[in-house]
Amino acid sequence: MREYLNEFFTNRWLGRGGPVAWAQESPNLTTIDYYLWGHMKSLAYETKVESRAALHNRIFAAAEHIRNHPDNVASATRSPPNECRKNA
């Protein structure tokens, strides 16, 4: 994956070991960010992806799925870490 990113996004991608460092505990990412991206990734990669076009279609389908199920997003905002912070 890194080879692909280096080839197509030279010095422009974020990640561990990438050209642009991103702090692991970045204050810009919230629980909902982690939930949404993780959930979208799990939907997109439910089965093996055969092509770039298929991945593109799955990403859009995953976004549509998330958009049509706002109750899942709402439940993520009530996750245990958030509850702990509220009670601290």
C-alpha positions in Angstrom: 0.0 0.0 0.0 2.8 2.4 0.9 4.4 1.8 -2.5 1.1 2.7 -4.2 0.7 5.8 -2.1 4.3 6.9 -2.7 3.8 6.4 -6.4 0.5 8.2 -6.9 0.5 10.6 -4.0 4.2 11.5 -3.6 4.8 13.4 -0.4 1.1 14.0 0.0 -0.3 11.1 2.2 -0.7 10.9 5.9 0.1 7.9 8.0 2.5 5.9 10.1 5.8 5.8 8.2 4.5 8.2 5.6 6.0 11.4 4.3 3.5 13.5 6.4 3.4 12.6 10.0 0.1 12.5 11.8 0.0 12.3 15.6 -1.7 9.2 16.9 -3.6 11.1 19.5 -4.6 13.9 17.1 -7.1 16.3 18.7 -8.7 16.7 15.3 -10.2 13.2 15.4 -13.2 12.4 17.5 -14.8 9.1 18.5 -17.3 9.6 15.7 -14.5 10.0 13.1 -13.0 6.7 14.2 -16.4 5.0 14.1 -17.4 6.4 10.7 -14.1 5.6 8.9 -13.8 2.2 10.6 -17.4 1.3 9.7 -17.1 2.5 6.2 -13.9 0.5 5.7 -15.6 -2.6 7.1 -18.5 -2.2 4.7 -16.2 -1.5 1.7 -14.0 -4.5 2.4 -16.7 -7.1 3.4 -15.4 -9.2 0.6 -12.3 -9.1 -1.5 -12.2 -6.2 -3.9 -11.4 -7.1 -7.5 -10.7 -3.8 -9.0 -10.3 -0.1 -8.4 -13.7 0.6 -9.9 -15.3 -2.0 -7.6 -13.7 -0.3 -4.6 -14.9 3.1 -5.8 -18.4 1.7 -6.0 -18.2 0.1 -2.6 -17.0 3.2 -0.9 -20.0 5.2 -2.4 -22.4 2.3 -1.4 -20.9 2.3 2.1 -21.4 6.1 2.4 -25.0 5.7 1.2 -25.6 2.9 3.8 -24.3 5.1 6.6 -26.4 8.0 5.4 -29.5 5.8 5.5 -28.8 4.4 9.0 -28.3 7.5 11.2 -29.2 5.4 14.2 -25.8 3.7 14.0 -24.0 7.0 14.0 -26.1 8.2 17.0 -25.2 5.1 19.0 -21.5 5.7 18.3 -21.7 9.1 20.1 -22.9 7.3 23.2 -19.9 4.9 23.3 -18.3 4.0 26.6 -15.3 6.4 26.2 -17.7 9.3 25.7 -19.8 8.2 28.7 -16.6 8.1 30.9 -15.6 11.6 29.8 -19.0 13.0 30.6 -18.9 11.4 34.1 -15.3 12.5 34.9 
